[in-house]
């Protein structure tokens, strides 16, 4: 570690300088020494040091000037003052301007070693904390969609293309696929990126509460309305409002929302004066909203207003290649957040995750990896760190494909392919697992074009 630690030593006494250089180099530090305060300032302009040891009294440029200049250039560098003219006032001045320590001559070399070691350790900890903060900010403050799936890449291209247009967007997909993440991605790639982004789940409130949350109210609008309150639509003006589970919105609220989209104005509950708003709406649903439109549960005109561009996010089971990529992303994320040195996921764990259908999608995968990071005491997530039900079960889910429920033949084909894969291509073993004889399996393989 010391080899990467750079130290500048400044002392106009040649013997003192040589002694300090010798001691610090022996400790393994990368040392540069100079007898000139002017040269020290030049060196500081050219490069950063972890610690500076400087004599206080020198001609032309003294230690206080070096201290102030170094503190201005590199706030994290620690400066140690050394002087043969120690006074209480000079010590107070040095510490007041940010010196790490004040050593009087003649000094003991062991004392200097100890002080430098403490200064270097402080710098190291500050660097680590800074890197940690940056990593955490990187994970928490930025919208990042991790994928190598071709279909997902196409969706991201669409999102980037429509982001600057300001049109409304309808995002569909199962719970946990990342609908809100896509909404944030569109917002932060649009001209509204400096504006606010608000999200609300339309199915989480009663009709009255949802109205109050979205439109706000005037003072005295109802019992308990002691002050005026702005709603999310008004607060999101200049930015984006994400309406999750839009299909759960009550019919009366759909009428009010349609007016806001058409007129770009709203009325607070109990209000009479329209309030102009500049807002982009991104809505999302995990249901077949077209069925709700056909049944009359969701207004057709509102549907078309929101569905200017539609994005359908596939479930994680349809983009299996993303599982290892997402797993290691979440591993790094939670290792940083939990301050753990965890870098690996065992092959057994990866194999199990690849064969699992994730009914909870990406959110479920993230929870599994977070749990693994929390439980492991070494640098790897092992099978022992997974939930018991996950280790015991391999859940297969039955999902609609392209809006249609798969036929029995499609399900049987998929199941036979999966069993064959689990059996490593061994047809005898696959037949035993399926509960049929080898001839029957051969007929099905031929029927479904699975011969190999």
C-alpha positions in Angstrom: 0.0 0.0 0.0 2.9 2.4 0.9 4.3 2.2 -2.6 1.3 4.0 -4.0 1.5 6.7 -1.2 3.2 9.9 -2.4 4.9 12.2 0.2 6.4 15.6 -0.4 9.1 16.7 2.1 10.2 20.3 2.3 13.1 21.4 4.5 15.8 24.0 3.8 18.2 22.1 6.1 20.0 19.6 3.9 20.7 17.1 6.7 17.2 17.1 8.1 15.8 16.7 4.6 18.1 13.7 3.8 17.2 12.0 7.2 13.5 12.4 6.6 13.8 11.2 3.0 15.7 8.1 4.1 13.2 7.2 6.9 10.1 7.7 4.6 11.6 5.7 1.7 12.5 2.9 4.2 8.8 2.8 5.2 8.0 2.2 1.5 6.6 5.6 0.6 7.1 7.2 -2.8 9.1 10.3 -1.7 10.0 13.6 -3.3 12.2 16.0 -1.3 13.2 19.6 -1.9 15.0 22.4 0.1 13.1 25.1 -1.7 9.7 26.4 -0.7 9.3 27.9 -4.2 10.1 24.5 -5.8 7.6 22.8 -3.4 4.8 25.1 -4.7 5.8 24.2 -8.3 5.7 20.5 -7.5 2.2 20.9 -5.9 1.0 22.6 -9.1 2.1 19.6 -11.1 1.0 16.7 -8.9 -1.0 15.7 -5.9 0.6 14.2 -2.8 -1.1 12.1 0.0 0.9 13.9 2.7 3.3 16.9 2.9 6.0 17.3 5.6 7.2 20.9 5.6 9.5 23.0 7.7 7.7 26.1 9.0 10.4 28.7 8.7 12.1 29.0 5.3 13.3 31.9 3.1 11.0 33.4 0.4 8.3 30.8 0.7 7.6 29.4 4.2 5.6 26.4 5.5 2.4 28.4 6.1 2.4 29.5 2.4 2.8 25.8 1.4 0.1 24.8 3.8 -2.4 27.3 2.5 -1.6 26.5 -1.2 -1.8 22.8 -0.7 -5.1 23.1 1.2 -6.5 25.1 -1.7 -5.4 22.7 -4.4 -6.0 19.4 -2.6 -8.4 19.5 0.4 -7.8 15.8 1.1 -4.0 16.0 1.4 -2.7 16.1 5.0 0.1 18.5 5.9 2.5 18.0 8.8 4.4 21.1 10.1 7.9 20.8 11.4 9.9 23.6 13.0 12.8 24.4 15.2 11.1 27.5 16.5 8.1 26.1 18.1 5.7 28.5 19.8 2.1 28.1 20.9 0.9 30.8 18.5 2.6 29.2 15.5 1.1 25.8 16.4 -2.4 27.4 16.8 -2.0 29.1 13.4 -0.9 25.9 11.7 -3.8 23.9 13.1 -6.3 26.6 12.3 -5.3 26.5 8.7 -5.7 22.8 8.5 -2.4 21.2 9.5 -2.7 17.6 10.5 0.0 17.7 13.1 2.7 20.0 14.5 6.2 18.6 15.3 8.9 20.5 17.1 12.6 20.0 16.4 14.6 18.1 17.4 12.1 15.3 16.7 12.2 11.6 17.3 12.1 9.5 14.1 9.6 7.1 15.6 7.3 10.0 16.3 7.5 11.2 12.7 6.8 7.6 11.4 3.8 7.4 13.7 2.4 10.8 12.6 2.9 10.1 8.9 1.3 6.7 9.2 -1.8 8.2 10.9 -2.0 11.0 8.2 -1.7 8.5 5.4 -4.3 6.2 6.9 -6.7 9.2 7.2 -6.2 10.0 3.6 -6.8 6.4 2.6 -10.1 6.3 4.5 -11.2 9.6 3.0 -10.5 8.2 -0.5 -12.4 5.0 0.3 -15.4 6.9 1.7 -15.4 9.2 -1.4 -15.3 6.2 -3.8 -18.1 4.5 -1.8 -20.3 7.6 -1.9 -19.7 7.9 -5.6 -20.6 4.3 -6.2 -23.7 4.6 -4.0 -24.8 7.8 -5.9 -24.1 6.0 -9.2 -26.5 3.1 -8.2 -29.1 5.3 -6.6 -29.1 8.5 -8.7 -28.9 7.2 -12.2 -31.4 5.4 -14.4 -29.7 2.3 -15.7 -31.4 -0.5 -17.6 -29.2 -3.6 -17.7 -29.8 -5.9 -20.7 -28.2 -7.7 -23.6 -31.5 -9.0 -24.9 -32.3 -8.0 -28.5 -35.9 -7.2 -27.9 -35.1 -5.1 -24.8 -32.4 -3.2 -26.8 -35.1 -2.4 -29.4 -37.4 -1.1 -26.6 -34.6 1.1 -25.3 -34.0 2.4 -28.8 -37.7 3.3 -29.0 -37.6 4.9 -25.6 -34.6 7.1 -26.6 -36.3 8.0 -29.8 -39.6 9.1 -28.2 -38.1 10.7 -25.1 -37.6 14.2 -26.7 -41.0 14.2 -28.4 -43.0 14.8 -25.2 -45.7 12.4 -26.3 -47.6 10.4 -23.8 -46.6 6.7 -23.3 -48.3 3.6 -22.2 -46.0 0.9 -20.7 -47.4 -2.7 -20.2 -45.8 -5.7 -18.6 -45.9 -8.0 -15.7 -45.2 -6.8 -12.1 -41.5 -6.5 -11.5 -40.4 -6.1 -15.1 -39.3 -2.5 -14.7 -42.1 -0.3 -15.9 -41.3 2.6 -13.6 -37.6 2.3 -14.5 -38.5 2.6 -18.2 -40.6 5.7 -17.3 -37.7 7.3 -15.5 -35.4 6.4 -18.4 -37.7 8.2 -20.8 -38.0 11.2 -18.5 -34.2 11.5 -18.0 -33.6 11.3 -21.7 -36.1 14.0 -22.5 -36.0 17.8 -22.4 -37.8 17.5 -19.1 -34.8 15.9 -17.3 -34.4 19.0 -15.0 -38.0 19.0 -14.2 -39.7 16.8 -11.5 -40.6 13.1 -11.8 -43.5 11.9 -9.7 -45.0 8.4 -9.5 -48.3 7.2 -8.1 -50.0 3.8 -8.0 -53.6 4.4 -9.0 -54.7 1.1 -7.4 -53.3 2.0 -3.9 -55.9 4.7 -3.0 -59.6 5.0 -2.6 -61.3 7.3 -5.1 -61.4 10.3 -2.7 -57.8 9.9 -1.7 -56.6 9.5 -5.3 -58.4 12.6 -6.3 -56.8 14.5 -3.4 -53.3 13.1 -4.3 -53.6 14.0 -8.0 -55.5 17.3 -7.9 -54.9 18.7 -4.4 -57.4 20.8 -2.6 -58.2 24.3 -1.6 -58.3 25.4 2.1 -61.7 24.5 3.6 -62.6 22.2 0.7 -63.7 19.6 3.2 -63.5 18.8 6.9 -59.9 18.8 7.9 -58.6 20.8 4.9 -56.9 23.4 7.1 -54.6 24.6 4.3 -54.3 24.5 0.6 -52.5 21.5 -0.9 -51.0 21.0 -4.3 -51.7 17.7 -6.1 -49.1 15.6 -7.9 -50.3 16.8 -11.3 -49.6 20.4 -10.4 -46.3 19.6 -8.6 -45.1 17.6 -11.7 -45.7 20.6 -14.0 -42.5 21.0 -16.1 -41.8 17.4 -15.7 -43.3 13.9 -15.8 -46.1 12.1 -13.9 -46.0 8.3 -13.9 -49.4 6.7 -13.4 -48.8 3.1 -12.4 -51.7 0.6 -12.6 -53.7 3.0 -14.7 -56.4 0.4 -15.4 -57.3 0.5 -11.7 -58.3 4.2 -11.9 -62.0 4.8 -11.0 -64.2 6.0 -13.9 -64.9 9.4 -12.4 -61.2 10.0 -12.1 -60.6 8.9 -15.7 -62.9 11.8 -16.8 -60.9 14.3 -14.8 -57.6 13.0 -16.1 -58.8 13.2 -19.7 -59.7 16.9 -19.2 -56.2 17.6 -17.9 -54.6 15.9 -20.9 -56.9 17.8 -23.3 -57.0 21.2 -21.8 -53.6 21.2 -19.9 -55.3 22.6 -16.8 -56.9 21.3 -13.6 -59.1 22.3 -10.8 -58.1 21.6 -7.2 -60.8 19.9 -5.0 -63.0 22.8 -3.9 -61.4 25.2 -6.4 -63.0 27.3 -9.1 -60.0 28.8 -10.9 -58.4 26.6 -13.5 -54.6 26.1 -13.0 -52.4 25.7 -16.1 -50.0 22.7 -16.1 -47.2 21.6 -18.5 -46.9 17.9 -17.9 -46.0 14.7 -19.7 -48.0 11.5 -18.7 -46.5 8.0 -18.7 -49.0 5.3 -17.7 -48.4 1.7 -17.0 -50.4 -1.5 -16.4 -49.8 -5.1 -15.7 -53.2 -6.1 -17.1 -54.7 -6.4 -20.6 -56.0 -2.8 -20.7 -57.6 -3.4 -24.1 -60.0 -5.9 -22.4 -60.9 -3.2 -19.9 -61.6 -0.8 -22.9 -63.8 -3.4 -24.6 -65.8 -4.0 -21.4 -66.2 -0.3 -20.8 -64.2 -0.3 -17.5 -61.7 2.0 -19.0 -62.5 4.9 -21.2 -61.6 4.4 -24.9 -60.8 8.1 -25.4 -58.5 8.2 -22.4 -56.8 5.0 -23.6 -56.0 6.6 -27.0 -54.8 9.8 -25.3 -52.3 7.8 -23.2 -51.4 5.2 -25.7 -49.7 7.5 -28.2 -46.7 5.2 -28.0 -46.8 1.8 -26.4 -44.0 -0.2 -24.9 -44.5 -3.8 -23.8 -41.7 -5.1 -21.5 -41.2 -8.9 -21.7 -41.0 -11.0 -18.6 -37.6 -12.1 -17.4 -38.4 -15.7 -18.4 -38.3 -14.5 -22.0 -34.9 -13.0 -21.7 -32.9 -15.5 -19.8 -29.6 -14.2 -21.0 -30.1 -11.2 -18.9 -30.2 -13.2 -15.7 -26.4 -13.5 -15.2 -25.9 -9.9 -16.2 -28.6 -8.6 -13.8 -27.4 -10.9 -11.0 -23.8 -9.5 -11.1 -25.2 -5.9 -11.4 -27.3 -6.4 -8.2 -24.3 -8.3 -6.5 -22.1 -5.2 -7.1 -24.9 -2.8 -6.0 -25.6 -4.5 -2.7 -22.0 -5.3 -2.0 -21.3 -1.6 -2.1 -24.4 -0.6 -0.1 -23.7 -3.2 2.6 -19.9 -2.5 2.5 -19.0 -6.1 1.8 -16.3 -7.6 -0.4 -18.4 -10.0 -2.4 -17.5 -10.6 -6.1 -18.8 -14.0 -7.1 -21.9 -16.1 -7.6 -21.4 -19.8 -7.6 -22.1 -21.8 -10.7 -24.7 -23.9 -8.9 -26.6 -20.7 -8.0 -26.3 -19.3 -11.5 -27.6 -22.6 -12.9 -30.6 -22.7 -10.6 -31.4 -19.0 -11.5 -31.2 -19.8 -15.2 -33.7 -22.6 -14.8 -36.1 -20.6 -12.7 -39.0 -18.8 -14.3 -39.2 -15.8 -12.0 -42.9 -15.1 -11.6 -41.8 -11.9 -9.8 -39.5 -11.0 -12.6 -36.5 -8.6 -12.2 -37.7 -7.5 -8.8 -37.7 -11.0 -7.5 -34.2 -11.6 -8.8 -33.0 -8.4 -7.1 -34.5 -9.6 -3.8 -32.8 -13.0 -4.1 -29.3 -11.4 -4.8 -29.8 -8.8 -2.0 -30.6 -11.7 0.4 -27.5 -13.6 -0.7 -25.3 -10.6 -0.2 -26.7 -10.1 3.3 -26.2 -13.7 4.4 -22.8 -14.6 2.9 -19.7 -14.3 5.1 -17.2 -14.8 2.3 -16.8 -13.3 -1.2 -19.3 -15.6 -2.9 -23.1 -16.3 -2.9 -23.7 -20.0 -2.5 -26.7 -22.3 -2.6 -27.0 -22.0 1.2 -27.8 -18.3 0.9 -30.8 -18.8 -1.3 -34.4 -19.0 0.0 -35.4 -22.6 0.8 -38.4 -22.7 -1.5 -36.2 -21.5 -4.4 -33.8 -24.4 -3.8 -36.6 -26.9 -3.6 -38.8 -25.7 -6.5 -38.4 -24.9 -10.1 -41.5 -22.8 -10.8 -42.8 -22.9 -14.4 -45.3 -20.1 -15.1 -48.0 -20.0 -17.8 -47.9 -16.6 -19.5 -49.7 -15.1 -22.5 -47.5 -14.8 -25.5 -48.3 -11.9 -27.9 -51.6 -11.4 -26.1 -52.7 -15.1 -26.5 -52.9 -17.9 -24.1 -50.6 -20.7 -25.3 -52.2 -23.9 -26.5 -51.7 -27.3 -24.8 -49.4 -28.4 -27.7 -47.2 -25.3 -27.2 -47.0 -25.9 -23.4 -46.3 -29.6 -24.0 -43.5 -28.8 -26.5 -42.0 -26.3 -24.1 -42.2 -28.7 -21.2 -40.6 -31.6 -23.1 -37.7 -29.3 -24.2 -37.2 -28.2 -20.6 -37.2 -31.8 -19.3 -34.7 -32.9 -22.0 -32.5 -30.0 -21.1 -32.6 -30.9 -17.4 -31.8 -34.5 -18.3 -28.8 -33.4 -20.3 -30.2 -34.7 -23.5 -30.7 -38.3 -22.1 -33.9 -39.5 -23.7 -34.3 -42.5 -21.4 -34.0 -40.4 -18.3 -36.3 -37.7 -19.9 -39.0 -40.4 -20.6 -38.8 -41.6 -17.0 -39.3 -38.0 -15.7 -42.2 -37.5 -18.1 -43.8 -40.8 -17.0 -43.9 -42.3 -20.5 -41.9 -44.9 -22.4 -39.1 -44.1 -24.7 -41.1 -44.9 -27.9 -43.9 -42.5 -26.8 -41.3 -39.8 -26.2 -39.8 -40.5 -29.7 -43.2 -40.0 -31.3 -43.7 -36.7 -29.5 -40.2 -35.5 -30.5 -41.0 -36.3 -34.1 -44.4 -34.7 -33.8 -43.1 -31.5 -32.4 -39.9 -31.4 -34.5 -37.7 -31.8 -31.5 -35.6 -34.7 -32.9 -31.8 -34.2 -32.5 
